[in-house]
């Protein structure tokens, strides 16, 4: 059965950082999207409803307004279809995304799973915590770092 189309695909204006949120929990996606869009950062959030949808989005990214190339991926691990590790491995196998920041945001608090995610290519790993305010602070901190500080450093490095 094909995955449902993603619920939120805004039109980019060209100046914002594109964040791809891949998570099967619609309530979590709504919380994260609302938190990111309320920041004083120019971001556009695109959502994928599961791992297969995330892989499809990334394969087609850059092919038009509906699927711009992301600057950051927030990725859940436990999803139907392709899990987060499969999405991450697929992404890292694509030369366009070898250096794309991927923050694994998951409910799995396990050192071995964290090691596997980092070995497959996660840029960082954060556990979803029951405290919504704390979780949103973590998401906001990750977005601020990866869409501003990291992008500026990467731009300087590539210009040198």
C-alpha positions in Angstrom: 0.0 0.0 0.0 1.5 3.4 -1.0 2.3 5.8 1.8 -0.2 8.7 2.2 1.1 12.0 0.7 2.8 14.2 3.2 0.5 16.5 5.0 2.6 19.7 4.9 4.6 20.8 2.0 5.0 24.6 2.0 6.3 26.5 -1.0 9.9 27.7 -0.4 10.8 31.3 -1.1 14.4 30.6 -1.6 16.0 32.3 1.4 15.1 29.9 4.2 16.7 26.8 5.5 14.7 23.7 4.5 14.1 21.2 7.3 12.8 17.8 6.5 10.9 16.1 9.4 10.5 12.4 9.0 8.3 10.9 11.7 5.2 8.7 11.7 3.6 10.4 14.7 1.4 13.2 13.5 1.1 14.9 16.9 4.9 15.0 17.2 5.3 16.4 13.7 2.7 19.1 14.5 4.5 20.1 17.8 7.9 20.2 16.1 6.7 22.0 13.0 4.9 24.7 15.1 8.0 25.1 17.3 10.3 25.5 14.3 8.1 27.8 12.4 7.8 30.0 15.5 11.5 30.6 15.8 13.2 33.8 14.6 14.9 31.7 11.9 13.9 31.6 8.2 12.9 28.0 8.0 10.5 25.9 5.9 9.5 22.6 7.4 8.6 19.7 5.1 7.1 16.5 6.6 7.3 12.9 5.7 4.9 10.5 7.3 7.2 7.5 7.4 10.6 6.2 6.3 9.5 5.3 2.8 8.0 8.8 2.3 11.3 10.2 3.6 13.4 8.1 1.1 11.1 9.1 -1.7 11.3 12.8 -0.8 15.1 12.7 -0.7 15.4 10.9 -4.0 13.2 13.5 -5.7 14.7 16.5 -3.8 15.9 19.3 -6.0 13.5 18.4 -8.7 11.2 21.3 -8.2 9.4 23.6 -5.7 7.5 20.8 -4.1 10.7 19.0 -3.0 13.7 21.3 -2.4 16.9 19.8 -1.1 16.9 19.9 2.7 19.6 21.6 4.8 18.7 19.5 7.9 16.8 16.3 8.5 15.1 15.5 11.8 14.6 11.7 11.7 12.7 9.3 13.9 14.0 5.7 14.2 11.0 3.5 14.8 8.6 3.9 11.9 6.6 1.5 9.7 8.1 0.7 6.3 11.7 1.8 6.2 13.0 2.6 9.7 15.2 5.6 10.5 18.4 3.6 10.2 17.4 2.5 6.7 16.5 6.1 5.7 19.9 7.3 7.1 21.9 4.6 5.2 20.0 5.4 2.0 20.7 9.1 2.5 24.4 8.6 3.2 24.8 6.3 0.1 23.6 9.2 -2.1 26.6 11.5 -2.8 24.4 14.6 -2.6 23.7 14.0 1.1 27.0 12.7 2.5 27.4 15.9 4.5 23.7 16.7 5.2 23.1 17.1 8.9 20.8 14.5 10.2 19.6 14.7 13.8 18.0 11.5 15.1 15.1 12.4 17.4 13.8 9.2 18.9 12.1 7.6 21.8 14.8 4.9 21.9 17.1 5.6 24.8 19.7 2.9 24.2 23.4 3.3 23.9 23.8 0.6 21.3 21.1 2.0 19.1 22.7 5.4 19.5 26.1 4.0 18.4 24.5 2.3 15.4 22.8 5.5 14.3 26.1 7.5 14.7 28.0 4.8 12.8 25.5 4.9 10.0 25.9 8.6 9.7 23.7 10.5 12.1 25.2 14.0 13.0 23.6 13.8 16.4 21.2 11.8 18.5 18.6 13.0 20.9 15.9 11.2 22.8 12.4 12.4 22.7 11.6 13.1 26.4 8.2 13.0 28.0 8.5 16.7 29.0 7.2 18.5 25.9 8.9 21.8 26.8 12.3 20.1 27.2 11.8 18.2 23.9 11.0 21.4 22.0 14.0 23.2 23.5 16.2 20.3 22.1 14.6 20.6 18.7 15.0 24.3 18.7 18.6 24.1 19.8 19.4 21.5 17.0 17.7 23.6 14.4 19.5 26.8 15.5 22.9 25.0 15.4 22.5 23.1 12.2 20.8 25.8 10.2 22.9 28.8 11.3 26.3 28.0 13.0 27.0 24.8 11.1 25.9 26.3 7.7 28.1 29.3 8.2 31.1 27.2 9.2 30.5 24.9 6.2 30.2 27.9 3.8 33.5 29.3 5.1 35.3 26.0 4.8 34.1 25.4 1.2 35.0 29.0 0.3 38.6 28.6 1.6 
